Amino acid sequence: MTSTKETTPSARAQKLLKVLIERYIHEGIPVASKALAIDSGMDLSPATIRNILSDLEDQGLISSIHTSSGRVPTDKGYRFFVDALVNFDAPNKTLDSLTEIEHSTQSNQGLIKSASDALSGITKLASLISIPKQKQSYFTKIEFLRLSTDRVLAVLILDNYEVQNRVLYVNKEFSTEELSLCASYLNERLSGRLLSEIRKDLLADLTSMRTSISELMMKALQITEDSYSSKDTEILISGETNLMDIKELADVQKLKQMFDAFSQKRDLIHLLDKTIASPGIKIYIGKESGYEIFDECSVVTAPYKTADDSIGVLGVIGPTRMPYDKVVPIVDLTAKFISSVLKSDN
């Protein structure tokens, strides 16, 4: 077995490695020594280039599929390239696209969704963005409006002026006086209290009351519960079909497994949580993600902050052969854009 050298490549080896990886990212085919000699512009003999490539292979940075074929980067080679060799581009076109989003009138969640769509459109990869758990909300007020004999509109207002409207289907017709009485009771008992603390006390009250408006109050309680549980992290995914156009990922079974992972989202949440736990832009190459389904992918993520300082994460998933010089700055800029807009709207 060949031992892997852990020494840092020489300056000329690094230059050849950079040229090799850039060419492979662009063309997607193994890179031959002759092509490296031309692209690098280095005055090296074919034998010298072969020796350098042999050293890079011993170091685990490149590999050859067949003895007579050219070389391709390994995950370790991509890691060295990203950490030490790549020159990141300034994503000017991205800024133009994001500015257009900022000037459109939409909710915060609409803006986040639009930014995710733009990210997948610009990078031609799959984008994902988490909408974070919000800080705990307080009950402010609830109002009821009779729509018909069996339908009541409930309007719930939370402390951050978030308004939620819900149509309640009831088993009896409530009068305007009964709706007003129910709303007054709930507002007096619950105003200023955390949604997470409401259920226990209110359930005890309703059990003892057994009045005609108990049904309506129970449904109102369910609204507050739904509002509280909806604060869990949500993940939006855009551009999954972009992955179908990438030859390394175009295997039907592989795509099915990846789309299943997108659907379940559990692993994605865990992966994005790594970025929250360790702030800053993160690049997971191949097996670095820790999830087998992404072993042949790279995931680039960056955190963003909402108006209440909750942290969300956005990123892209694509092949390890992605143009890191362009993708990484685009992800970083998009995260900073979302943070800036959400903060300015506060």
Legacy VTK file of the C-alpha trace (Angstrom):
# vtk DataFile Version 3.0
C-alpha trace
ASCII
DATASET POLYDATA
POINTS 346 float
0.000 0.000 0.000
1.284 3.450 -0.903
1.848 5.679 2.105
0.279 9.125 1.989
2.701 12.017 2.378
1.407 14.802 4.588
3.985 17.360 3.452
2.771 20.591 1.834
3.231 20.561 -1.962
6.005 22.719 -3.384
5.161 26.037 -5.025
5.304 24.610 -8.545
3.318 21.540 -7.459
0.647 23.856 -6.050
0.514 25.746 -9.344
0.079 22.538 -11.314
-2.573 21.346 -8.881
-4.455 24.632 -9.235
-4.360 24.417 -13.031
-5.441 20.777 -12.946
-8.417 21.420 -10.665
-9.549 24.519 -12.557
-9.424 22.628 -15.856
-11.251 19.625 -14.392
-13.968 21.857 -12.909
-14.428 23.469 -16.313
-14.343 20.329 -18.496
-15.161 17.415 -16.201
-12.674 15.026 -17.815
-9.313 13.714 -16.495
-6.474 16.163 -17.171
-3.423 14.905 -19.067
0.179 15.977 -18.476
0.390 17.622 -21.891
-2.608 19.823 -21.180
-1.079 20.844 -17.848
2.182 21.809 -19.533
0.300 24.084 -21.923
-2.149 25.607 -19.432
0.361 26.215 -16.674
2.849 28.072 -18.880
5.627 26.550 -16.801
8.862 25.609 -18.559
8.952 22.027 -17.300
9.834 18.847 -19.098
7.167 16.119 -19.457
9.213 13.946 -17.078
9.266 16.686 -14.424
5.514 17.188 -14.704
4.925 13.444 -14.377
7.119 13.370 -11.253
5.208 16.267 -9.688
1.897 14.599 -10.458
3.183 11.387 -8.931
4.043 13.278 -5.731
0.589 14.912 -5.673
-0.960 11.494 -6.091
1.113 10.099 -3.226
-0.122 12.990 -1.091
-3.720 12.030 -1.858
-4.526 15.267 -3.675
-5.177 13.743 -7.113
-5.871 10.306 -8.517
-5.876 8.550 -11.883
-8.820 6.403 -12.895
-6.655 4.329 -15.247
-2.879 4.090 -15.558
-2.857 5.722 -18.980
-5.522 8.329 -18.236
-5.143 11.840 -16.921
-5.626 12.857 -13.296
-8.641 14.089 -11.374
-8.800 15.891 -8.018
-9.684 13.984 -4.860
-11.805 15.428 -2.049
-8.543 16.168 -0.253
-7.278 17.948 -3.351
-10.404 20.076 -3.517
-9.997 20.899 0.175
-6.417 22.105 -0.352
-7.545 24.048 -3.429
-10.357 25.809 -1.531
-8.227 26.547 1.534
-5.039 27.668 -0.169
-5.247 28.144 -3.934
-8.575 29.472 -5.136
-9.079 33.131 -6.039
-12.654 34.102 -5.239
-14.510 36.318 -7.722
-16.524 39.421 -6.893
-20.169 38.439 -7.586
-21.375 41.688 -9.197
-24.254 40.119 -11.132
-25.518 38.544 -7.933
-25.735 41.935 -6.280
-27.855 43.232 -9.167
-30.255 40.290 -8.849
-30.563 40.721 -5.076
-31.165 44.456 -5.403
-34.156 43.706 -7.618
-35.547 41.433 -4.886
-35.044 44.105 -2.221
-37.049 46.643 -4.200
-40.038 44.328 -4.592
-42.670 44.556 -1.867
-43.042 41.262 -0.029
-43.030 39.716 3.429
-39.811 38.658 5.139
-40.528 35.030 4.337
-41.272 35.997 0.734
-37.956 37.809 0.535
-36.099 34.780 1.926
-37.837 32.502 -0.599
-36.998 34.873 -3.461
-33.363 35.006 -2.366
-33.230 31.201 -2.302
-34.702 31.033 -5.804
-32.185 33.607 -7.009
-29.328 31.652 -5.438
-30.247 28.460 -7.289
-30.817 30.387 -10.503
-27.450 32.121 -10.418
-25.371 29.115 -9.354
-27.348 26.508 -11.371
-27.256 24.311 -8.258
-29.807 23.301 -5.641
-30.199 25.952 -2.951
-31.513 25.512 0.563
-32.332 28.004 3.256
-33.531 27.531 6.811
-36.061 29.883 8.346
-35.013 29.773 11.990
-36.937 29.191 15.137
-38.118 32.548 16.337
-37.729 33.754 19.859
-40.734 32.891 21.994
-43.844 34.886 21.203
-46.319 36.431 23.618
-50.084 36.388 23.284
-51.414 39.918 22.747
-55.012 39.707 21.641
-57.610 37.519 19.947
-60.805 38.560 18.201
-63.678 36.514 16.729
-65.932 37.332 13.799
-68.946 35.195 12.821
-68.791 34.200 9.149
-71.759 31.791 9.012
-73.727 29.456 11.250
-70.809 27.023 11.544
-67.759 29.180 10.798
-65.956 31.764 12.939
-62.922 33.814 11.920
-60.301 34.022 14.689
-57.716 36.806 14.490
-54.693 36.168 16.728
-52.210 38.980 17.373
-48.786 38.209 18.843
-46.296 40.507 20.564
-44.265 41.230 17.454
-47.425 42.412 15.671
-47.650 39.183 13.753
-51.279 38.616 12.800
-52.666 35.141 12.130
-56.136 34.567 10.717
-57.823 31.200 11.079
-61.316 29.996 10.121
-62.797 27.807 12.881
-65.512 25.269 12.122
-67.898 25.020 15.091
-70.844 22.781 16.022
-73.235 25.569 17.051
-74.023 29.091 15.987
-72.454 31.683 18.268
-74.004 35.090 18.767
-71.986 38.291 18.547
-72.295 38.621 22.334
-70.899 35.134 22.901
-67.959 35.778 20.576
-67.221 39.047 22.373
-67.459 37.337 25.784
-65.074 34.584 24.709
-62.555 37.061 23.286
-62.721 39.247 26.413
-62.161 36.267 28.692
-59.164 35.017 26.713
-57.612 38.460 26.372
-57.932 39.105 30.109
-56.463 35.711 31.038
-53.734 35.403 28.390
-52.536 38.861 27.343
-48.780 39.204 27.794
-48.181 35.493 28.428
-45.855 33.208 26.485
-47.608 30.932 24.010
-45.639 28.028 25.440
-47.167 28.615 28.922
-50.802 29.029 27.984
-52.080 25.472 27.517
-51.923 24.044 31.037
-53.753 26.839 32.878
-56.348 27.376 30.194
-57.167 23.673 29.954
-57.861 23.596 33.686
-60.222 26.572 33.359
-62.102 25.078 30.424
-62.543 21.728 32.188
-64.264 23.402 35.108
-66.340 25.903 33.094
-68.310 23.576 30.782
-70.111 26.568 29.241
-71.480 26.933 25.721
-68.362 28.833 24.656
-65.949 26.156 25.878
-65.802 24.628 22.387
-64.763 27.954 20.896
-62.126 28.466 23.567
-60.709 25.002 22.947
-60.352 25.814 19.264
-58.712 29.120 20.168
-56.288 27.209 22.381
-55.422 25.007 19.404
-54.578 28.128 17.389
-52.073 29.266 20.011
-50.556 25.771 20.081
-50.228 25.720 16.297
-48.608 29.153 16.386
-46.111 27.996 18.985
-45.216 24.723 17.225
-44.877 26.486 13.866
-41.764 28.220 15.209
-39.726 25.105 14.406
-37.036 25.452 11.796
-38.386 25.328 8.257
-36.233 24.563 5.217
-36.963 25.865 1.742
-35.309 24.103 -1.208
-35.043 25.527 -4.726
-33.565 24.271 -7.977
-33.381 20.554 -7.148
-33.834 19.773 -10.840
-30.560 21.599 -11.591
-28.794 18.530 -10.207
-30.255 16.392 -12.981
-28.098 18.259 -15.502
-24.841 17.437 -13.683
-23.281 14.271 -15.066
-21.650 13.180 -11.782
-25.057 13.169 -10.093
-27.228 12.061 -13.013
-27.609 8.430 -11.843
-31.342 7.816 -11.367
-30.966 5.910 -8.091
-28.582 8.501 -6.703
-30.947 11.331 -7.590
-33.890 9.493 -6.039
-32.013 9.084 -2.754
-30.989 12.742 -2.799
-34.518 13.944 -3.519
-35.763 11.717 -0.694
-33.273 13.465 1.600
-34.596 16.824 0.400
-38.140 15.680 1.132
-37.422 14.398 4.646
-35.137 17.362 5.441
-33.939 15.855 8.730
-30.325 15.461 7.582
-30.406 18.877 5.959
-31.454 20.489 9.243
-28.606 18.758 11.071
-26.145 19.820 8.387
-27.261 23.444 8.503
-27.122 23.388 12.299
-23.372 22.800 11.987
-23.079 26.248 10.440
-25.038 27.825 13.298
-22.838 26.081 15.857
-19.690 27.324 14.111
-20.416 30.704 12.496
-18.995 31.779 9.162
-19.108 30.383 5.664
-18.608 26.617 5.573
-17.625 24.321 2.705
-18.262 20.595 3.129
-16.540 18.564 0.428
-17.563 14.970 -0.194
-17.605 12.903 2.985
-16.938 15.976 5.151
-20.689 16.564 5.469
-21.021 13.340 7.458
-24.018 12.189 5.410
-23.518 9.375 2.920
-26.069 10.727 0.481
-23.850 13.792 -0.032
-20.559 11.870 -0.378
-20.202 12.959 -4.003
-21.388 16.510 -3.368
-20.096 19.724 -1.943
-22.263 21.864 0.309
-21.503 25.568 0.783
-23.359 27.315 3.623
-23.410 30.700 5.331
-25.461 32.041 8.275
-27.765 35.050 8.239
-29.588 36.906 11.010
-33.222 37.919 11.264
-34.544 41.095 12.858
-34.733 39.451 16.295
-31.172 38.050 15.975
-32.357 34.508 15.305
-29.906 32.699 13.034
-30.839 31.024 9.770
-28.597 29.361 7.223
-28.569 29.315 3.446
-26.440 27.335 1.066
-26.119 25.336 -2.117
-25.620 21.658 -2.897
-23.807 20.572 -6.024
-21.036 18.285 -7.262
-17.556 18.382 -5.744
-16.614 19.677 -9.211
-18.319 23.016 -8.608
-16.784 26.415 -9.431
-15.881 27.339 -5.861
-14.367 30.664 -6.924
-17.815 31.846 -8.023
-20.189 29.870 -5.782
-18.629 30.663 -2.392
-18.789 34.490 -2.779
-22.344 34.260 -4.123
-23.504 32.294 -1.067
-21.679 34.685 1.264
-23.128 37.782 -0.408
-26.669 36.382 -0.419
-26.488 35.643 3.318
-25.219 39.155 4.049
-27.935 40.627 1.834
-30.720 38.821 3.693
-29.300 39.867 7.077
-29.053 43.488 5.950
-32.603 43.700 4.592
-34.205 41.928 7.548
-32.335 44.151 10.002
-33.246 47.358 8.151
-36.924 46.396 8.138
-36.950 46.001 11.919
LINES 1 347
346 0 1 2 3 4 5 6 7 8 9 10 11 12 13 14 15 16 17 18 19 20 21 22 23 24 25 26 27 28 29 30 31 32 33 34 35 36 37 38 39 40 41 42 43 44 45 46 47 48 49 50 51 52 53 54 55 56 57 58 59 60 61 62 63 64 65 66 67 68 69 70 71 72 73 74 75 76 77 78 79 80 81 82 83 84 85 86 87 88 89 90 91 92 93 94 95 96 97 98 99 100 101 102 103 104 105 106 107 108 109 110 111 112 113 114 115 116 117 118 119 120 121 122 123 124 125 126 127 128 129 130 131 132 133 134 135 136 137 138 139 140 141 142 143 144 145 146 147 148 149 150 151 152 153 154 155 156 157 158 159 160 161 162 163 164 165 166 167 168 169 170 171 172 173 174 175 176 177 178 179 180 181 182 183 184 185 186 187 188 189 190 191 192 193 194 195 196 197 198 199 200 201 202 203 204 205 206 207 208 209 210 211 212 213 214 215 216 217 218 219 220 221 222 223 224 225 226 227 228 229 230 231 232 233 234 235 236 237 238 239 240 241 242 243 244 245 246 247 248 249 250 251 252 253 254 255 256 257 258 259 260 261 262 263 264 265 266 267 268 269 270 271 272 273 274 275 276 277 278 279 280 281 282 283 284 285 286 287 288 289 290 291 292 293 294 295 296 297 298 299 300 301 302 303 304 305 306 307 308 309 310 311 312 313 314 315 316 317 318 319 320 321 322 323 324 325 326 327 328 329 330 331 332 333 334 335 336 337 338 339 340 341 342 343 344 345
